Amino acid sequence: MEAYFQNMVEELRQMRRDLHKIPELGLKEYKTSAYIREKLTSFGITELETWLETGVVAVIRGKGKKEAVAFRADMDALPVTEQTGCDFTSEHVGCMHACGHDGHTAILLGAAKILNEHKDEIAGKIILFFERAEENGGGMPQMLAYMDKHGITADTCYG
């Protein structure tokens, strides 16, 4: 079990660094959403789609039909030039994950992997939202409108 958690820590660290290298401003998170979809698919999560070009939503279905729990992470970056000099510095000049959204996205990807590995122990479903454009304030209303349009409801939501 300890080896599993150590591997998970390393995987989370790598995902965060990967995302840190490819920051994108709100409404332009194309590489980021492609990365998220690739990771979710590699974890065996196949019920996923893109909303409004760059937002990503995925569902993990447990055994039962009890409650639905939603988890949300923001994924856009800020118009800041990185000057850290770290080995995973932003590859996009003038754009940086200075706000921690690379960490938020990596954490939700890690949670998605673990929850999917234990989906037979889940009595309901898990909805994963990767919100675009959080920094400029447009992402949440768009996400809520998407949920309304597609009849997606959650009993509880964590962000």
Secondary structure, DSSP 8 states (H G I E B T S, - for coil): -HHHHHHHHHHHHHHHHHHHHS---TT--HHHHHHHHHHHHHTT---EEEETTTEEEEEEE-SS---EEEEEEE---BS-------TT--SSTT-B--SSHHHHHHHHHHHHHHHHHTGGG-SSEEEEEEES-TTTT-HHHHHHHHHHHTT---SEEE-
